[in-house]
Amino acid sequence: MKILILKIVLIIHSSTSLKDKRRIVKGIKDRIWSKFRASISEIEEHDSIRKAILGIVYVSNEKNILDSIMNKIINLVETTYPGILHDYEHTVENY
């Protein structure tokens, strides 16, 4: 069993309140969930108005599937919400 652990850092320049930020983050989370069925949660920066950090986990038995899913998730965020993806890091754990 292989597990993709992906951490995405978002900078939401257009956000002027926590309500704005949460609306955008919820949209991203819903799109990722509906398209990939990956587990996703906001893991840090809950009280920041413009910064959000999401943790995403996906399980598979093949590393190339995990690499493909990771690239598709990053591409989805970049194309759907241009300019807010600040950074990301990932790892694949073997169990």
Contact map, one row per residue, 1 for C-alpha under 8 A:
11100000000000000000000000000000000000000000000000000000001111000000000000000000000000000000011
11110000000000000000000000000000000000000000000000000000001111100000000000000000000000000001111
11111000000000000000000000000000000000000000000000000000111100000100000000000000000000000001111
01111100000000000000000000000000000000000000000000000001111000000100010000000000000000000111100
00111110000000000000000000000000000000000000000000000011110000000000000000000000000000000111100
00011111000000000000000000000000000000000000000000000011100000000000010000000000000000011110000
00001111100000000000000000000000000000000000000000001111000000000000000000000000000000011100000
00000111110000000000000000000000000000000000000000001110000000000000000000000000000011111000000
00000011111000000000000000000000000000000000000000111100000000000000000000000000000011110000000
00000001111100000000000000000000000000000000000000111100000000000000000000000000000111100000000
00000000111110000000000000000000000000000000000001110000000000000000000000000000000111000000000
00000000011111100000100000000000000000000000000001110000000000000000000000000000000100000000000
00000000001111100000000000000000000000000000000001000000000000000000000000000000000100000000000
00000000000111110000000000000000000000000000000001000000000000000000000000000000000000000000000
00000000000111111101100000000000000000000000000011000000000000000000000000000000000000000000000
00000000000001111101100000000000000000000000000011000000000000000000000000000000000000000000000
00000000000000111111100000000000000000000000000010000000000000000000000000000000000000000000000
00000000000000111111110000000000000000000000001110000000000000000000000000000000000000000000000
00000000000000001111111000000000000000000000000000000000000000000000000000000000000000000000000
00000000000000111111111100000000000000000000000000000000000000000000000000000000000000000000000
00000000000100111111111110000000000000000000000011010000000000000000000000000000000000000000000
00000000000000000111111111000000000000000000000000000000000000000000000000000000000000000000000
00000000000000000011111111100000000000000000000000000000000000000000000000000000000000000000000
00000000000000000001111111110000000000000000000000000000000000000000000000000000000000000000000
00000000000000000000111111111000000000000000000000010000000000000000000000000000000000000000000
00000000000000000000011111111100000000000000000000000000000000000000000000000000000000000000000
00000000000000000000001111111110000000000000000000000000000000000000000000000000000000000000000
00000000000000000000000111111111000000000000000000000000000000000000000000001000000000000000000
00000000000000000000000011111111100000011000000000000000000000000000000000000000000000000000000
00000000000000000000000001111111110000000000000000000000000000000000000000000000000000000000000
00000000000000000000000000111111111000000000000000000000000000000000000000000000000000000000000
00000000000000000000000000011111111111010000000000000000000000000000000010010000000000000000000
00000000000000000000000000001111111111110000000000000000000000000000000000000000000000000000000
00000000000000000000000000000111111110000000000000000000000000000000000000000000000000000000000
00000000000000000000000000000011111110000000000000000000000000000000000000000000000000000000000
00000000000000000000000000000001111111000000000000000000000000000000100000000000000000000000000
00000000000000000000000000000001111111100000000000000000000000000000000000000000000000000000000
00000000000000000000000000000001100111110000000000000001110000000000000000000000000000000000000
00000000000000000000000000000000100011111000000000000001110000000000000000000000000000000000000
00000000000000000000000000001001100001111100000000000111100000000000000000000000000000000000000
00000000000000000000000000001000000000111110000000000111000000000000000000000000000000000000000
00000000000000000000000000000000000000011111010000011110000000000000000000000000000000000000000
00000000000000000000000000000000000000001111110000001110000000000000000000000000000000000000000
00000000000000000000000000000000000000000111110000011100000000000000000000000000000000000000000
00000000000000000000000000000000000000000011111100111000000000000000000000000000000000000000000
00000000000000000000000000000000000000000111111100010000000000000000000000000000000000000000000
00000000000000000100000000000000000000000000111110000000000000000000000000000000000000000000000
00000000000000000100000000000000000000000000111111110000000000000000000000000000000000000000000
00000000000000111100100000000000000000000000001111100000000000000000000000000000000000000000000
00000000001111110000100000000000000000000000000111110000000000000000000000000000000000000000000
00000000111100000000000000000000000000000000100111111000000000000000000000000000000000000000000
00000000111100000000100010000000000000000101110101111100000000000000000000000000000000000000000
00000011110000000000000000000000000000000111100000111110000000000000000000000000000000000000000
00000011110000000000000000000000000000011111000000011111000000000000000000000000000000000000000
00001111000000000000000000000000000000011110000000001111100000000000000000000000000000000000000
00011110000000000000000000000000000001111000000000000111110000000000000000000000000000000000000
00111100000000000000000000000000000001110000000000000011111000000000000000000000000000000000000
00111000000000000000000000000000000001100000000000000001111100000100000000000000000000000000000
11110000000000000000000000000000000000000000000000000000111110000100000000000000000000000000000
11100000000000000000000000000000000000000000000000000000011111101100000000000000000000000000000
11000000000000000000000000000000000000000000000000000000001111100000000000000000000000000000000
11000000000000000000000000000000000000000000000000000000000111111100000000000000000000000000000
01000000000000000000000000000000000000000000000000000000000111111110000000000000000000000001000
00000000000000000000000000000000000000000000000000000000000001111111000000000000000000000000000
00000000000000000000000000000000000000000000000000000000000101111111100000000000000000000000000
00110000000000000000000000000000000000000000000000000000011101111111110000000000000000000001000
00000000000000000000000000000000000000000000000000000000000000111111111000000000000000000000000
00000000000000000000000000000000000000000000000000000000000000011111111100000000000000000000000
00000000000000000000000000000000000100000000000000000000000000001111111110000000000000000000000
00010100000000000000000000000000000000000000000000000000000000000111111111000000000000000000000
00000000000000000000000000000000000000000000000000000000000000000011111111100000000000000000000
00000000000000000000000000000000000000000000000000000000000000000001111111110000000000000000000
00000000000000000000000000000001000000000000000000000000000000000000111111111000000000000000000
00000000000000000000000000000000000000000000000000000000000000000000011111111100000000000000000
00000000000000000000000000000000000000000000000000000000000000000000001111111110000000000000000
00000000000000000000000000000001000000000000000000000000000000000000000111111111000000000000000
00000000000000000000000000010000000000000000000000000000000000000000000011111111110010000000000
00000000000000000000000000000000000000000000000000000000000000000000000001111111111110000000000
00000000000000000000000000000000000000000000000000000000000000000000000000111111110000000000000
00000000000000000000000000000000000000000000000000000000000000000000000000011111110000000000000
00000000000000000000000000000000000000000000000000000000000000000000000000001111111110000000000
00000000000000000000000000000000000000000000000000000000000000000000000000001111111110000000000
00000000000000000000000000000000000000000000000000000000000000000000000000000100111111000000000
00000000011110000000000000000000000000000000000000000000000000000000000000000100111111000000000
00000001111000000000000000000000000000000000000000000000000000000000000000001100111111110000000
00000001111000000000000000000000000000000000000000000000000000000000000000000000001111110000000
00000001110000000000000000000000000000000000000000000000000000000000000000000000000011111000000
00000111100000000000000000000000000000000000000000000000000000000000000000000000000011111100000
00000111000000000000000000000000000000000000000000000000000000000000000000000000000000111110000
00011110000000000000000000000000000000000000000000000000000000000000000000000000000000011111000
00011100000000000000000000000000000000000000000000000000000000000000000000000000000000001111100
01111000000000000000000000000000000000000000000000000000000000100100000000000000000000000111110
01111000000000000000000000000000000000000000000000000000000000000000000000000000000000000011111
11100000000000000000000000000000000000000000000000000000000000000000000000000000000000000001111
11100000000000000000000000000000000000000000000000000000000000000000000000000000000000000000111
